[in-house]
């Protein structure tokens, strides 16, 4: 189970923001499937750990821009 980061001031920066990899254009123009490829289970968990865990289902002004 991951720690929530309570008591730390810079825990949101523990992992860098990453975007999922994208499919090559040559594949995308042949179908209507999603362009981004899914993260691995480990990578998705790592990116989810960046959440401030505030209980709100959207980004608030408290979240630093670009994170």
N, CA, C and O atoms as CSV, one atom per row, in Angstrom:
chain,resi,resn,atom,element,x,y,z
A,1,UNK,N,N,0.852,-1.183,0.000
A,1,UNK,CA,C,0.000,0.000,0.000
A,1,UNK,C,C,0.893,1.241,0.000
A,1,UNK,O,O,1.891,1.295,0.720
A,2,UNK,N,N,0.532,2.229,-0.806
A,2,UNK,CA,C,1.384,3.414,-0.915
A,2,UNK,C,C,1.079,4.410,0.186
A,2,UNK,O,O,-0.044,4.488,0.684
A,3,UNK,N,N,2.092,5.165,0.554
A,3,UNK,CA,C,1.882,6.230,1.524
A,3,UNK,C,C,1.173,7.384,0.834
A,3,UNK,O,O,1.358,7.603,-0.364
A,4,UNK,N,N,0.371,8.114,1.575
A,4,UNK,CA,C,-0.394,9.215,0.992
A,4,UNK,C,C,0.413,10.494,0.865
A,4,UNK,O,O,-0.018,11.424,0.184
A,5,UNK,N,N,1.554,10.560,1.494
A,5,UNK,CA,C,2.365,11.769,1.394
A,5,UNK,C,C,2.052,12.785,2.466
A,5,UNK,O,O,2.593,13.891,2.436
A,6,UNK,N,N,1.208,12.451,3.397
A,6,UNK,CA,C,0.868,13.408,4.445
A,6,UNK,C,C,2.116,13.763,5.246
A,6,UNK,O,O,2.886,12.885,5.636
A,7,UNK,N,N,2.304,15.041,5.483
A,7,UNK,CA,C,3.464,15.492,6.237
A,7,UNK,C,C,4.643,15.856,5.348
A,7,UNK,O,O,5.581,16.504,5.813
A,8,UNK,N,N,4.620,15.456,4.076
A,8,UNK,CA,C,5.686,15.825,3.149
A,8,UNK,C,C,5.209,17.010,2.323
A,8,UNK,O,O,4.024,17.106,2.003
A,9,UNK,N,N,6.115,17.908,1.976
A,9,UNK,CA,C,5.707,19.075,1.199
A,9,UNK,C,C,6.000,18.926,-0.295
A,9,UNK,O,O,5.428,19.657,-1.104
A,10,UNK,N,N,6.870,18.002,-0.672
A,10,UNK,CA,C,7.247,17.883,-2.081
A,10,UNK,C,C,6.928,16.504,-2.660
A,10,UNK,O,O,7.496,16.118,-3.682
A,11,UNK,N,N,6.030,15.762,-2.019
A,11,UNK,CA,C,5.775,14.383,-2.436
A,11,UNK,C,C,5.138,14.283,-3.811
A,11,UNK,O,O,5.264,13.248,-4.465
A,12,UNK,N,N,4.456,15.329,-4.271
A,12,UNK,CA,C,3.843,15.274,-5.600
A,12,UNK,C,C,4.914,15.196,-6.691
A,12,UNK,O,O,4.639,14.748,-7.804
A,13,UNK,N,N,6.135,15.633,-6.367
A,13,UNK,CA,C,7.223,15.618,-7.346
A,13,UNK,C,C,8.097,14.369,-7.240
A,13,UNK,O,O,9.142,14.290,-7.887
A,14,UNK,N,N,7.681,13.396,-6.435
A,14,UNK,CA,C,8.472,12.181,-6.261
A,14,UNK,C,C,8.628,11.429,-7.583
A,14,UNK,O,O,9.682,10.854,-7.856
A,15,UNK,N,N,7.581,11.437,-8.395
A,15,UNK,CA,C,7.633,10.833,-9.721
A,15,UNK,C,C,7.372,11.922,-10.747
A,15,UNK,O,O,6.499,12.768,-10.552
A,16,UNK,N,N,8.119,11.905,-11.831
A,16,UNK,CA,C,7.902,12.882,-12.894
A,16,UNK,C,C,6.634,12.538,-13.666
A,16,UNK,O,O,6.282,11.368,-13.811
A,17,UNK,N,N,5.956,13.566,-14.159
A,17,UNK,CA,C,4.771,13.332,-14.973
A,17,UNK,C,C,5.191,12.695,-16.286
A,17,UNK,O,O,6.133,13.149,-16.936
A,18,UNK,N,N,4.495,11.654,-16.665
A,18,UNK,CA,C,4.760,10.988,-17.926
A,18,UNK,C,C,3.458,10.828,-18.689
A,18,UNK,O,O,2.407,10.580,-18.098
A,19,UNK,N,N,3.531,10.967,-19.978
A,19,UNK,CA,C,2.377,10.734,-20.834
A,19,UNK,C,C,2.502,9.335,-21.422
A,19,UNK,O,O,3.612,8.844,-21.623
A,20,UNK,N,N,1.376,8.691,-21.698
A,20,UNK,CA,C,1.458,7.352,-22.270
A,20,UNK,C,C,2.065,7.389,-23.669
A,20,UNK,O,O,1.943,8.394,-24.370
A,21,UNK,N,N,2.717,6.306,-24.081
A,21,UNK,CA,C,3.274,6.272,-25.442
A,21,UNK,C,C,2.139,6.303,-26.468
A,21,UNK,O,O,1.011,5.909,-26.171
A,22,UNK,N,N,2.447,6.770,-27.663
A,22,UNK,CA,C,1.436,6.866,-28.723
A,22,UNK,C,C,1.722,5.850,-29.826
A,22,UNK,O,O,2.867,5.473,-30.076
A,23,UNK,N,N,0.652,5.426,-30.467
A,23,UNK,CA,C,0.784,4.514,-31.596
A,23,UNK,C,C,1.384,5.275,-32.779
A,23,UNK,O,O,1.181,6.483,-32.903
A,24,UNK,N,N,2.112,4.585,-33.638
A,24,UNK,CA,C,2.656,5.245,-34.831
A,24,UNK,C,C,1.530,5.737,-35.755
A,24,UNK,O,O,0.469,5.118,-35.832
A,25,UNK,N,N,1.767,6.834,-36.441
A,25,UNK,CA,C,0.780,7.409,-37.347
A,25,UNK,C,C,0.368,6.389,-38.403
A,25,UNK,O,O,-0.805,6.310,-38.769
A,26,UNK,N,N,1.330,5.609,-38.892
A,26,UNK,CA,C,1.021,4.622,-39.931
A,26,UNK,C,C,-0.040,3.620,-39.474
A,26,UNK,O,O,-0.787,3.094,-40.299
A,27,UNK,N,N,-0.113,3.353,-38.181
A,27,UNK,CA,C,-1.150,2.469,-37.647
A,27,UNK,C,C,-2.455,3.237,-37.420
A,27,UNK,O,O,-3.536,2.728,-37.717
A,28,UNK,N,N,-2.356,4.444,-36.902
A,28,UNK,CA,C,-3.545,5.228,-36.538
A,28,UNK,C,C,-4.430,5.546,-37.742
A,28,UNK,O,O,-5.655,5.579,-37.618
A,29,UNK,N,N,-3.823,5.778,-38.902
A,29,UNK,CA,C,-4.628,6.160,-40.065
A,29,UNK,C,C,-5.399,4.985,-40.656
A,29,UNK,O,O,-6.206,5.168,-41.567
A,30,UNK,N,N,-5.157,3.788,-40.147
A,30,UNK,CA,C,-5.835,2.610,-40.677
A,30,UNK,C,C,-7.033,2.172,-39.843
A,30,UNK,O,O,-7.776,1.286,-40.266
A,31,UNK,N,N,-7.243,2.768,-38.671
A,31,UNK,CA,C,-8.359,2.354,-37.829
A,31,UNK,C,C,-8.803,3.513,-36.937
A,31,UNK,O,O,-8.282,4.623,-37.044
A,32,UNK,N,N,-9.750,3.252,-36.076
A,32,UNK,CA,C,-10.287,4.278,-35.183
A,32,UNK,C,C,-9.984,3.981,-33.726
A,32,UNK,O,O,-10.672,4.484,-32.838
A,33,UNK,N,N,-8.972,3.178,-33.465
A,33,UNK,CA,C,-8.620,2.866,-32.085
A,33,UNK,C,C,-7.917,4.056,-31.436
A,33,UNK,O,O,-7.477,4.983,-32.116
A,34,UNK,N,N,-7.823,4.011,-30.115
A,34,UNK,CA,C,-7.169,5.097,-29.375
A,34,UNK,C,C,-5.728,5.272,-29.827
A,34,UNK,O,O,-5.045,4.306,-30.167
A,35,UNK,N,N,-5.279,6.518,-29.824
A,35,UNK,CA,C,-3.898,6.819,-30.206
A,35,UNK,C,C,-2.930,6.505,-29.068
A,35,UNK,O,O,-1.908,5.860,-29.304
A,36,UNK,N,N,-3.225,6.947,-27.825
A,36,UNK,CA,C,-2.289,6.598,-26.739
A,36,UNK,C,C,-2.369,5.110,-26.393
A,36,UNK,O,O,-3.449,4.519,-26.384
A,37,UNK,N,N,-1.235,4.531,-26.115
A,37,UNK,CA,C,-1.189,3.149,-25.649
A,37,UNK,C,C,-1.351,3.157,-24.135
A,37,UNK,O,O,-0.961,4.129,-23.489
A,38,UNK,N,N,-1.911,2.109,-23.555
A,38,UNK,CA,C,-2.095,2.111,-22.097
A,38,UNK,C,C,-0.761,1.977,-21.361
A,38,UNK,O,O,0.186,1.368,-21.859
A,39,UNK,N,N,-0.714,2.560,-20.168
A,39,UNK,CA,C,0.435,2.375,-19.290
A,39,UNK,C,C,0.449,0.939,-18.791
A,39,UNK,O,O,-0.591,0.281,-18.750
A,40,UNK,N,N,1.612,0.457,-18.416
A,40,UNK,CA,C,1.692,-0.824,-17.726
A,40,UNK,C,C,1.053,-0.634,-16.353
A,40,UNK,O,O,0.875,0.498,-15.902
A,41,UNK,N,N,0.714,-1.717,-15.699
A,41,UNK,CA,C,0.084,-1.636,-14.381
A,41,UNK,C,C,1.008,-0.898,-13.398
A,41,UNK,O,O,0.549,-0.085,-12.595
A,42,UNK,N,N,2.298,-1.190,-13.474
A,42,UNK,CA,C,3.273,-0.539,-12.582
A,42,UNK,C,C,3.356,0.959,-12.862
A,42,UNK,O,O,3.349,1.768,-11.934
A,43,UNK,N,N,3.434,1.330,-14.140
A,43,UNK,CA,C,3.550,2.744,-14.518
A,43,UNK,C,C,2.270,3.505,-14.169
A,43,UNK,O,O,2.337,4.652,-13.729
A,44,UNK,N,N,1.110,2.880,-14.361
A,44,UNK,CA,C,-0.159,3.530,-14.007
A,44,UNK,C,C,-0.220,3.791,-12.506
A,44,UNK,O,O,-0.679,4.850,-12.077
A,45,UNK,N,N,0.239,2.838,-11.711
A,45,UNK,CA,C,0.268,3.019,-10.261
A,45,UNK,C,C,1.211,4.131,-9.855
A,45,UNK,O,O,0.922,4.904,-8.941
A,46,UNK,N,N,2.341,4.208,-10.539
A,46,UNK,CA,C,3.322,5.255,-10.249
A,46,UNK,C,C,2.741,6.634,-10.558
A,46,UNK,O,O,2.919,7.569,-9.777
A,47,UNK,N,N,2.053,6.767,-11.683
A,47,UNK,CA,C,1.458,8.050,-12.042
A,47,UNK,C,C,0.298,8.394,-11.111
A,47,UNK,O,O,0.100,9.561,-10.770
A,48,UNK,N,N,-0.466,7.387,-10.700
A,48,UNK,CA,C,-1.566,7.620,-9.763
A,48,UNK,C,C,-1.039,8.080,-8.410
A,48,UNK,O,O,-1.725,8.813,-7.698
A,49,UNK,N,N,0.170,7.660,-8.047
A,49,UNK,CA,C,0.770,8.051,-6.768
A,49,UNK,C,C,1.066,9.550,-6.729
A,49,UNK,O,O,1.292,10.109,-5.656
A,50,UNK,N,N,1.066,10.195,-7.884
A,50,UNK,CA,C,1.326,11.632,-7.942
A,50,UNK,C,C,0.120,12.447,-7.503
A,50,UNK,O,O,0.240,13.645,-7.243
A,51,UNK,N,N,-1.038,11.810,-7.419
A,51,UNK,CA,C,-2.268,12.509,-7.037
A,51,UNK,C,C,-2.143,13.054,-5.618
A,51,UNK,O,O,-1.542,12.411,-4.757
A,52,UNK,N,N,-2.700,14.221,-5.372
A,52,UNK,CA,C,-2.630,14.825,-4.039
A,52,UNK,C,C,-3.545,14.125,-3.049
A,52,UNK,O,O,-3.478,14.396,-1.850
A,53,UNK,N,N,-4.404,13.224,-3.532
A,53,UNK,CA,C,-5.288,12.443,-2.664
A,53,UNK,C,C,-6.177,13.352,-1.829
A,53,UNK,O,O,-6.357,13.129,-0.632
A,54,UNK,N,N,-6.732,14.380,-2.468
A,54,UNK,CA,C,-7.560,15.352,-1.740
A,54,UNK,C,C,-9.027,14.929,-1.676
A,54,UNK,O,O,-9.807,15.523,-0.931
A,55,UNK,N,N,-9.413,13.912,-2.446
A,55,UNK,CA,C,-10.788,13.447,-2.433
A,55,UNK,C,C,-11.660,14.072,-3.505
A,55,UNK,O,O,-12.813,13.673,-3.670
A,56,UNK,N,N,-11.135,15.041,-4.235
A,56,UNK,CA,C,-11.903,15.669,-5.311
A,56,UNK,C,C,-11.594,14.956,-6.625
A,56,UNK,O,O,-10.440,14.610,-6.877
A,57,UNK,N,N,-12.606,14.729,-7.466
A,57,UNK,CA,C,-12.377,13.999,-8.713
A,57,UNK,C,C,-11.893,14.874,-9.868
A,57,UNK,O,O,-12.037,14.495,-11.030
A,58,UNK,N,N,-11.324,16.034,-9.562
A,58,UNK,CA,C,-10.826,16.923,-10.606
A,58,UNK,C,C,-9.637,17.708,-10.067
A,58,UNK,O,O,-9.380,17.708,-8.863
A,59,UNK,N,N,-8.919,18.373,-10.955
A,59,UNK,CA,C,-7.749,19.162,-10.556
A,59,UNK,C,C,-8.221,20.464,-9.929
A,59,UNK,O,O,-9.095,21.139,-10.473
A,60,UNK,N,N,-7.652,20.813,-8.800
A,60,UNK,CA,C,-8.013,22.043,-8.107
A,60,UNK,C,C,-6.904,23.084,-8.278
A,60,UNK,O,O,-5.806,22.743,-8.719
A,61,UNK,N,N,-7.170,24.324,-7.943
A,61,UNK,CA,C,-6.121,25.367,-8.030
A,61,UNK,C,C,-4.931,25.082,-7.115
A,61,UNK,O,O,-3.872,25.684,-7.286
A,62,UNK,N,N,-5.085,24.179,-6.153
A,62,UNK,CA,C,-3.978,23.855,-5.237
A,62,UNK,C,C,-2.900,23.018,-5.891
A,62,UNK,O,O,-1.786,22.942,-5.374
A,63,UNK,N,N,-3.204,22.382,-7.026
A,63,UNK,CA,C,-2.237,21.524,-7.700
A,63,UNK,C,C,-1.307,22.403,-8.536
A,63,UNK,O,O,-1.779,23.194,-9.353
A,64,UNK,N,N,-0.004,22.277,-8.346
A,64,UNK,CA,C,0.926,23.102,-9.138
A,64,UNK,C,C,0.764,22.805,-10.625
A,64,UNK,O,O,0.654,21.644,-11.019
A,65,UNK,N,N,0.749,23.847,-11.448
A,65,UNK,CA,C,0.626,23.665,-12.895
A,65,UNK,C,C,1.827,22.912,-13.441
A,65,UNK,O,O,2.949,23.072,-12.961
A,66,UNK,N,N,1.579,22.105,-14.433
A,66,UNK,CA,C,2.663,21.368,-15.080
A,66,UNK,C,C,3.051,20.101,-14.372
A,66,UNK,O,O,4.038,19.467,-14.743
A,67,UNK,N,N,2.300,19.709,-13.355
A,67,UNK,CA,C,2.634,18.475,-12.675
A,67,UNK,C,C,1.787,17.389,-13.237
A,67,UNK,O,O,1.894,16.239,-12.811
